[in-house]
Amino acid sequence: MATQLELSAKLAEIGAQLKQRREDKELTLEEVQASTLIPKNHLQAIEEGNLDRLPELVYVQGFIRKYGQAIGMVEIATELTSVPPPPRSRGSEQSRPELRPWHLYALYVSLVVASVTILSFLFRTPLSPPSPPVPPPEEQPQTTTTELSPPTAPLPVNVAVEMIGESWMRVVVDGTLDFEGIMSEGTVTQWSGNKEVILRTGNAAAVKVQFNQKPPQVLGAEGEVVELVFDRDSVNPLP
């Protein structure tokens, strides 16, 4: 499996080749965005080899393939797909013990035996005169220190879109219009924001959305106009 560092280095190499070919053809990032429907910030991240600003590797491979086709470098799409993704660590799940009826019965018997043993010991032990009271120790002032934990950085809002049909789309990221136009069937892209992503579509049945690693869902029925607000915690429809 490739490490994150190896993937970043490979992406930087591919991004440099794509940028050089784009500049040779005297194309701007806006022109590549218009022909590929890939957001400009993702095109910049690919050229800079910045994995932190890109979605999952499967989406990045699709972006590179479309970028390469747009500027006449079809063969470059296979370079990143030959590098397997780094393994993901998964926390071990601990199963909680289940109390069965026979467990409860054994616990009850143990408590009864312990109670009988303690009572028999108390009745057989002679009473001794009480010992003089021990003065309580002087209380020392206690100093407590409170460790301040650093504030948790807000999670970004990631909205991945897969077009299963053709539809007009408008996307606003953190108050700024990022895309407006027709998206064709088979298009796969993603938008990321710090606060919210607002998505409006004229054909909800053509749009499948995955929000913050949740299972993807189709937005609605054929021809239905839907506008949704995605923030860090929830998805809310606009009236």
Secondary structure, DSSP 8 states (H G I E B T S, - for coil): ---HHHHHHHHHHHHHHHHHHHHHTT--HHHHHHHH---HHHHHHHHHT-GGGS--HHHHHHHHHHHHHHTT-GGGHHHHHTS-----------------HHHHHHHHHHHHHHHHHHHHHHHHS-------------------------------EEEEEEESS-EEEEEEETTEEEEEEEE-TT-EEEEEESSEEEEEES-GGGEEEEETTS--EE-SSTT--EEEEEESS-EEE--
